[in-house]
């Protein structure tokens, strides 16, 4: 096939615009019949149309100046498939890492006059009143107006939990689609069209070929004008942008994994320990309580349990009187002679006067901790009635986080890529390929996708170039923060009368590798708020692999640690750069 010079394309007659579409009964309007103000450019044609019920004529307002060539991409492992409930869509034919460029689709631009048909927004005239309304994006280029997605870009379905982000490239008149999380083979690729996007019916679906020909995949959208580009900064409605920034990504969908040996109290399994108990009529319970108070090493050691349990009187030898089981002492703290003490207690005397034999003491297993959820209370209560206290009680208690804000997730992904690239560059310079970045921490009331936390220090390992075995990446970063403080280059909000904060108080640290024990203790003594690293350091890591400095009960500071699990982002993040920690 002969090659085509892109310059030759510019010399071809221009294509018509949609607004110039005119229908006349059984005739075609020729160039000579067009109004002067509508015929800036026109085709010369000598072909006579076959008789039809309607014919089409075009006029040609000046189009935008397109670049000589439009980039396209055809190497992605994707296929256009149909499903019973969604119509057609784009599906992965193989596992696709996060950060993979899927497609670059061209667009067709529409002026506001063409889109609104000479009317106002919402009147349903022009293209706005047609089936094409669901396919448009607000174009932010110099021409303004709306853009119709063409090619593969018209087939991505809408989802409130998308796995593909898109970017409008005004310089090349294209839309670029990129995965922002790992996609498994067979999974559908979806984008987010905005909080106003709605679908008809209970099961959202894209139209079939019969419905809309080559435009399947985006039909049914009631809100197509305002695209909502995910993961990039764009001028959008302030309310929608804030909602998107604050949208919570559940923990199970994050690209990071918490490094901890601490069991979440709400997910804690049942554990038990043995206790001594007696069975007696309910009216004598106060005497049993008095006996326990007098002889218990600590009366509140069973405070997480209910002291009594109702017993079916027909299942006892006490008689028809209401019966209860009463906890006395844990087996491991009970007085060694408590049986003798019980036999000589006021409880035994009162029972004897009522002609009731002193009940035998028996052992029973009881829950070891208080219940934190209704489900735990129900399950553990079958063993022995247990108290329940929710973790966050009271009107001032903060709700427990269920994930991260979307803007926070984007920031962490960007920093993971940056710190890994810095480590690779250090390795190329002949240093140990380890990097450390220090930033302000993310606060949803202060930061957003367009106003991310400030980066304070970016350092790498320099032990080889300095011949100093202490010049680890984390140590160099802490030194850099100290230099900023001495130069008054970092504002430190102080409370009157309070001492100055530690070097890393309230700050977030990103590292290419899990810090060694030396660096882990340095971070702890500097009071870092949280640490995120890309790769573990087996054999010498101080935050999860070998040691867990960050949550050691014997130390006076603890901080969160997270490890990257989001794949290589198509850029080699987390691949290679094996290091051997020597401290």
C-alpha positions in Angstrom: 0.0 0.0 0.0 1.5 3.4 -1.0 2.3 5.7 1.9 0.4 8.9 2.5 2.0 12.2 3.1 0.1 13.9 6.0 0.5 17.2 4.2 -1.6 15.8 1.3 -4.5 15.4 3.7 -4.6 19.1 4.3 -5.0 19.8 0.6 -8.2 17.7 0.4 -11.7 19.3 0.5 -12.8 19.9 4.0 -15.5 17.7 5.6 -19.0 19.2 6.3 -20.1 20.2 9.7 -23.3 18.8 11.3 -24.9 22.2 11.6 -24.7 22.6 7.8 -26.8 19.5 7.3 -30.0 20.4 5.3 -32.8 18.3 4.0 -34.9 19.3 1.1 -37.7 17.3 -0.6 -36.3 15.2 -3.5 -33.4 17.5 -4.4 -29.8 18.4 -3.5 -28.9 22.0 -3.0 -25.9 22.8 -5.2 -23.1 25.1 -4.5 -24.8 27.9 -6.5 -28.0 27.6 -4.4 -26.2 28.0 -1.0 -26.4 31.3 0.8 -23.2 33.3 0.5 -22.7 33.3 4.3 -23.0 29.5 4.4 -20.8 28.6 1.5 -17.3 29.4 2.7 -16.0 26.1 1.2 -17.9 23.6 -1.0 -17.4 20.5 -3.1 -17.5 20.6 -6.9 -19.8 17.7 -7.9 -21.2 16.6 -11.2 -22.8 13.4 -9.8 -26.6 13.3 -9.9 -28.1 11.6 -6.9 -30.5 8.7 -7.3 -34.1 9.6 -6.5 -34.8 9.3 -2.8 -37.4 10.4 -0.4 -34.9 12.8 1.1 -31.6 14.2 0.0 -28.8 15.9 1.9 -26.9 19.1 1.2 -23.8 20.4 3.1 -22.4 23.8 3.7 -18.9 24.2 5.0 -18.0 26.7 7.7 -14.2 26.9 8.4 -13.2 23.8 10.4 -10.6 23.8 13.2 -7.0 23.4 12.1 -6.2 19.7 12.8 -2.6 18.6 13.1 -1.1 16.8 10.1 -1.4 13.4 11.7 -3.6 12.1 14.5 -2.0 9.5 16.9 -3.7 6.1 17.3 -2.9 3.0 19.3 -3.8 -0.6 18.2 -1.6 -2.8 20.5 -3.8 -3.1 23.6 -5.1 -6.6 24.6 -8.8 -5.6 24.3 -11.8 -6.7 22.5 -15.3 -5.4 21.8 -17.8 -7.9 23.3 -21.5 -8.1 24.0 -23.1 -9.1 27.2 -26.8 -9.8 28.0 -27.1 -6.9 30.5 -24.8 -4.2 29.1 -24.9 -4.5 25.3 -21.5 -3.9 23.8 -18.4 -2.9 25.7 -14.6 -3.0 25.9 -13.1 -6.1 27.6 -9.6 -7.1 28.5 -8.3 -10.2 26.7 -5.3 -10.4 29.0 -4.2 -9.0 32.4 -3.5 -5.3 32.0 -1.3 -3.4 34.5 -2.2 -0.1 36.0 -0.9 2.9 34.0 -1.2 1.1 30.6 -2.2 3.3 27.7 -5.2 1.6 26.1 -6.2 3.8 23.2 -5.9 7.3 21.6 -9.3 8.1 20.0 -9.9 11.0 17.6 -12.8 13.4 18.2 -15.2 15.3 16.0 -15.7 18.9 17.2 -19.1 20.6 17.3 -19.6 24.3 17.8 -22.1 25.5 20.4 -24.4 26.6 17.5 -24.2 23.1 16.0 -24.7 21.4 19.3 -27.6 23.5 20.7 -29.2 24.0 17.3 -29.3 27.8 17.7 -31.2 27.4 20.9 -30.2 27.5 24.6 -28.8 24.7 26.7 -31.5 22.4 27.8 -34.0 23.2 25.0 -33.2 19.9 23.3 -32.5 21.5 19.9 -29.7 20.4 17.5 -27.4 17.6 18.5 -28.5 18.1 22.1 -31.9 16.8 21.2 -30.6 13.7 19.3 -29.1 10.3 20.3 -25.6 11.8 20.0 -26.1 13.8 23.2 -24.8 10.8 25.2 -21.5 10.8 23.3 -20.2 14.4 23.8 -17.5 15.9 26.0 -17.1 19.5 26.8 -14.1 20.7 24.8 -11.7 22.9 26.6 -9.6 23.9 23.5 -9.5 27.3 21.9 -12.5 26.4 19.7 -14.7 25.5 22.7 -18.0 23.6 22.0 -18.4 19.9 22.3 -16.5 16.9 21.1 -17.8 13.6 19.8 -15.6 10.6 20.7 -14.9 8.4 17.7 -13.5 4.9 17.4 -12.8 2.9 20.5 -13.5 5.9 22.6 -17.2 5.6 21.9 -17.4 2.1 23.3 -16.3 2.5 26.9 -19.3 2.1 29.3 -19.9 4.2 32.4 -19.2 2.9 35.9 -19.2 4.6 39.3 -16.2 2.4 40.1 -14.1 2.8 36.9 -10.8 1.3 36.1 -9.8 3.6 33.1 -9.1 7.3 33.2 -9.3 9.6 30.2 -7.6 12.9 29.2 -8.7 15.3 26.6 -5.7 16.3 24.5 -6.6 19.6 22.8 -3.4 19.9 20.9 -3.9 16.7 19.0 -7.8 16.6 19.0 -7.8 13.2 20.7 -8.9 11.5 23.9 -6.3 9.3 25.7 -7.5 6.4 27.7 -5.3 4.9 30.5 -5.9 2.2 33.1 -5.4 3.5 36.7 -5.7 0.1 38.4 -4.8 -3.5 37.5 -7.4 -5.1 35.2 -7.7 -8.9 34.9 -8.5 -10.8 31.8 -12.2 -10.8 31.0 -12.9 -7.7 33.0 -14.7 -4.8 31.4 -12.9 -1.5 30.9 -15.1 1.4 32.1 -14.8 5.1 32.6 -16.6 7.6 34.8 -18.8 10.1 32.8 -19.8 12.2 35.8 -22.1 12.2 38.8 -25.0 13.3 36.6 -24.7 10.3 34.2 -27.8 8.2 34.3 -29.1 5.1 32.5 -32.6 4.1 31.7 -33.9 0.9 33.2 -32.7 -1.3 36.0 -29.7 -2.7 34.2 -27.5 -0.2 32.5 -26.6 -1.3 29.0 -25.0 0.1 25.9 -27.1 0.0 22.6 -26.7 -2.8 20.2 -25.6 -2.4 16.6 -29.3 -2.2 15.5 -29.9 0.7 18.0 -27.1 3.0 17.0 -24.9 1.3 14.4 -21.2 2.0 15.0 -21.9 4.2 18.1 -22.7 1.3 20.6 -21.4 1.5 24.1 -22.4 4.9 25.3 -26.1 5.1 24.6 -28.6 5.8 27.3 -26.5 8.5 28.9 -28.7 11.4 30.1 -25.8 13.5 31.0 -23.2 13.6 28.3 -22.1 17.2 28.0 -19.9 17.5 31.1 -17.2 14.9 31.0 -15.6 14.1 34.3 -12.0 13.3 33.6 -10.6 11.0 36.3 -7.1 11.4 37.8 -6.2 14.7 36.1 -6.8 18.4 36.8 -9.4 20.1 34.7 -11.7 23.1 35.1 -14.9 21.5 36.2 -17.8 22.4 38.3 -16.4 23.1 41.8 -19.1 21.0 43.5 -18.5 18.0 41.2 -14.7 18.3 41.6 -15.0 18.4 45.3 -17.3 15.3 45.3 -14.9 13.5 43.1 -11.9 14.4 45.3 -13.7 13.2 48.4 -15.0 10.0 46.9 -13.9 7.1 49.1 -11.9 4.3 47.6 -12.5 1.2 49.8 -9.5 -0.3 51.4 -9.9 -3.6 49.5 -9.5 -1.6 46.2 -6.5 0.4 47.2 -3.1 0.0 45.5 -1.5 -0.2 49.0 -1.5 -2.8 51.7 -1.3 -2.1 55.4 1.8 -3.6 57.1 0.7 -4.6 60.5 0.6 -7.6 62.9 -2.2 -6.0 65.0 -5.6 -7.6 64.6 -8.5 -5.3 64.0 -10.7 -5.5 67.1 -13.8 -5.7 64.9 -12.4 -8.7 63.1 -10.9 -10.4 66.1 -11.8 -14.1 66.5 -13.2 -15.5 69.8 -10.6 -16.4 72.4 -11.5 -17.8 75.9 -10.0 -18.5 79.3 -11.4 -20.7 82.2 -13.3 -19.3 85.2 -14.7 -20.8 88.3 -18.5 -20.5 88.6 -21.4 -21.7 90.8 -25.1 -22.4 90.2 -27.6 -21.1 92.8 -31.0 -19.5 93.1 -31.2 -16.0 91.8 -32.3 -14.5 95.1 -28.9 -15.3 96.6 -26.9 -13.5 93.9 -26.0 -10.5 96.1 -24.3 -12.8 98.6 -22.2 -14.4 95.9 -21.2 -10.9 94.6 -20.2 -9.9 98.2 -18.0 -13.0 98.4 -16.3 -12.2 95.1 -15.6 -8.6 96.1 -14.0 -9.7 99.4 -11.7 -12.3 97.9 -11.0 -11.3 94.3 -7.5 -10.1 93.5 -9.1 -7.5 91.2 -12.9 -7.2 91.1 -12.9 -5.6 87.6 -10.9 -8.3 85.9 -14.1 -9.8 84.5 -15.7 -6.4 83.8 -16.0 -7.2 80.1 -18.4 -10.1 81.0 -21.8 -10.2 82.6 -21.4 -11.8 86.0 -24.6 -14.0 85.8 -26.2 -16.2 83.2 -29.7 -17.4 83.3 -30.2 -21.1 83.6 -33.3 -23.2 82.8 -34.4 -24.4 86.3 -35.6 -27.7 84.9 -32.0 -28.5 83.9 -30.8 -28.0 87.6 -31.1 -29.8 90.9 -32.0 -26.5 92.7 -35.7 -26.8 92.0 -38.3 -24.7 90.2 -36.8 -21.5 91.6 -35.1 -19.2 88.9 -31.5 -20.2 88.7 -28.4 -18.4 87.6 -24.8 -19.2 87.0 -22.4 -16.8 88.8 -18.8 -16.2 87.8 -16.4 -16.2 90.8 -12.8 -15.9 89.7 -10.6 -16.6 86.7 -8.8 -19.9 87.3 -5.4 -18.3 87.1 -6.1 -15.6 89.8 -8.4 -17.4 92.1 -7.3 -17.7 95.8 -5.7 -21.1 96.4 -8.2 -21.9 99.3 -11.3 -20.3 97.8 -13.3 -23.5 98.3 -12.7 -23.3 102.0 -13.5 -19.6 102.0 -16.7 -20.3 100.2 -17.8 -23.0 102.6 -17.4 -20.6 105.6 -18.9 -17.6 103.8 -22.3 -15.9 104.6 -23.5 -17.4 101.3 -23.0 -20.9 102.6 -24.6 -20.1 106.0 -27.7 -18.5 104.3 -28.1 -21.5 102.0 -27.9 -23.9 104.9 -30.6 -22.0 106.8 -32.8 -22.4 103.8 -32.0 -26.1 103.7 -30.2 -25.8 100.4 -26.9 -27.5 99.9 -23.9 -25.5 98.9 -23.6 -25.8 95.1 -20.5 -27.3 93.6 -18.0 -25.1 91.9 -17.4 -25.8 88.2 -15.3 -24.4 85.5 -16.5 -22.6 82.4 -14.8 -21.0 79.4 -15.6 -17.3 78.9 -14.7 -14.8 76.2 -11.3 -13.1 76.8 -12.2 -9.7 75.4 -15.1 -7.3 75.1 -17.3 -7.5 72.0 -16.9 -4.7 69.5 -19.7 -5.5 67.1 -23.3 -6.8 67.3 -22.2 -10.0 65.5 -19.4 -10.6 68.0 -21.8 -10.1 70.9 -24.2 -12.6 69.5 -21.6 -15.2 68.7 -19.6 -14.8 71.9 -22.7 -14.6 74.0 -23.5 -18.2 73.2 -20.3 -19.1 75.2 -21.0 -16.6 78.1 -22.9 -13.3 78.1 -20.4 -10.5 77.2 -20.5 -6.8 77.3 -20.4 -4.9 74.0 -18.8 -1.5 73.5 -18.5 -0.1 70.0 -15.1 1.3 69.2 -16.4 4.8 68.5 -19.2 5.7 70.9 -20.5 9.2 71.7 -21.5 12.2 69.5 -18.0 13.5 69.2 -16.4 10.3 68.0 -15.1 10.3 64.5 -16.5 7.7 62.0 -14.1 4.9 61.2 -12.4 5.4 57.8 -13.6 2.9 55.2 -10.9 3.8 52.6 -9.0 6.8 51.2 -10.2 9.8 49.4 -9.8 9.5 45.6 -7.4 12.5 45.5 -5.3 11.0 48.2 -5.0 7.7 46.3 -3.9 9.6 43.1 -1.2 11.5 45.1 0.1 8.3 46.7 0.3 6.6 43.2 2.2 9.5 41.8 4.7 9.6 44.7 5.3 5.8 44.4 6.2 6.3 40.8 8.5 9.3 41.6 10.4 7.7 44.4 10.9 4.5 42.3 12.2 6.5 39.4 14.6 8.4 41.8 15.9 5.1 43.0 16.6 3.9 39.5 18.4 7.1 38.6 20.5 6.7 41.8 21.4 3.2 40.6 22.4 4.5 37.2 24.8 6.9 38.9 26.5 4.0 40.7 24.8 4.5 44.1 22.6 2.0 45.9 19.2 2.3 44.2 17.3 3.5 47.2 15.3 6.8 47.4 13.3 8.6 50.1 10.9 11.5 49.7 9.3 13.5 52.6 6.1 15.5 52.1 3.4 17.2 54.1 0.6 14.7 54.9 -2.7 14.7 53.1 -5.7 16.4 54.7 -9.0 16.3 52.8 -10.1 19.7 54.1 -6.9 21.3 52.8 -5.7 19.2 49.8 -7.3 18.1 46.6 -6.3 16.6 43.3 -5.4 20.1 42.1 -3.7 21.1 45.4 -1.6 18.2 46.6 0.7 18.2 49.7 4.0 20.0 49.4 7.1 17.9 48.8 9.8 18.9 51.3 12.8 16.7 50.6 13.9 14.2 47.9 17.0 12.2 48.8 18.8 9.0 47.7 21.3 6.7 49.2 24.9 8.1 49.0 27.0 5.6 51.0 29.1 4.8 48.0 29.9 8.3 46.8 30.6 9.7 50.3 32.2 6.5 51.7 30.0 7.1 54.8 28.1 4.0 55.9 25.5 6.2 57.6 24.4 8.1 54.5 21.2 6.0 53.9 18.4 7.6 51.9 16.1 8.0 55.0 19.0 9.5 57.0 19.8 12.0 54.2 16.1 13.0 54.0 15.9 13.6 57.8 19.1 15.7 57.5 17.5 17.7 54.7 14.4 18.5 56.9 16.8 19.6 59.6 18.5 22.0 57.2 15.1 23.4 56.2 14.3 24.0 59.9 17.6 25.8 60.5 17.1 27.9 57.5 13.5 28.7 58.5 12.5 27.4 55.1 9.7 25.3 56.7 7.0 26.8 58.7 6.3 25.0 61.9 3.0 26.0 63.5 3.7 26.2 67.2 1.3 26.3 70.1 2.3 29.0 72.6 4.1 27.4 75.5 4.6 24.1 73.7 8.0 22.7 72.7 9.0 22.6 69.0 7.9 19.5 67.2 10.2 16.7 66.2 11.7 16.8 62.7 9.1 14.6 61.0 6.1 15.3 63.2 3.0 15.1 61.0 4.9 14.3 57.8 4.6 11.5 55.3 7.6 9.5 54.0 7.8 7.6 50.7 10.6 5.1 50.1 11.5 2.9 47.2 12.4 0.1 49.7 11.5 -0.9 53.2 13.9 0.9 55.6 16.5 -1.0 57.5 16.4 -1.2 61.3 18.7 1.9 61.6 16.5 4.0 59.3 13.3 2.7 60.9 14.4 3.8 64.3 15.5 7.2 62.8 12.0 7.6 61.4 10.4 6.6 64.7 12.6 9.0 66.8 11.7 11.8 64.3 8.0 11.1 64.9 7.0 10.4 61.3 3.3 10.1 60.8 3.2 7.4 58.1 5.5 5.5 55.8 4.9 4.1 52.3 7.4 1.9 50.5 7.3 0.1 47.2 9.4 -3.0 47.9 10.1 -5.1 51.0 13.6 -5.7 52.2 13.7 -9.4 53.3 16.4 -10.2 55.8 16.9 -6.7 57.1 13.8 -4.7 56.9 12.7 -2.8 60.0 9.0 -2.2 59.2 7.4 -5.5 58.5 9.9 -8.0 56.9 12.1 -8.9 59.9 11.2 -6.3 62.6 8.1 -4.2 63.2 9.6 -1.1 64.8 6.5 1.0 63.8 4.2 -0.8 66.2 6.5 -2.1 68.9 4.7 -1.9 72.2 8.0 -1.1 74.0 8.5 2.2 72.1 6.8 5.5 72.8 5.8 6.3 69.2 3.9 4.3 66.6 3.1 5.1 62.9 1.3 3.5 60.0 3.2 1.6 57.3 1.9 0.7 53.9 3.4 -1.3 51.1 2.7 -0.8 47.3 0.7 -3.6 45.6 -0.5 -1.7 42.6 1.7 -3.4 40.0 4.4 -1.7 37.8 2.0 0.9 36.4 3.4 0.0 33.0 6.6 1.8 34.0 8.5 -0.8 35.9 7.5 0.5 39.4 8.6 -2.1 41.9 10.4 -4.2 39.3 14.1 -5.0 39.9 16.4 -2.8 42.1 17.1 -5.7 44.5 19.2 -4.4 47.4 20.8 -6.1 50.3 20.5 -4.2 53.6 23.7 -4.4 55.6 22.5 -2.8 58.9 
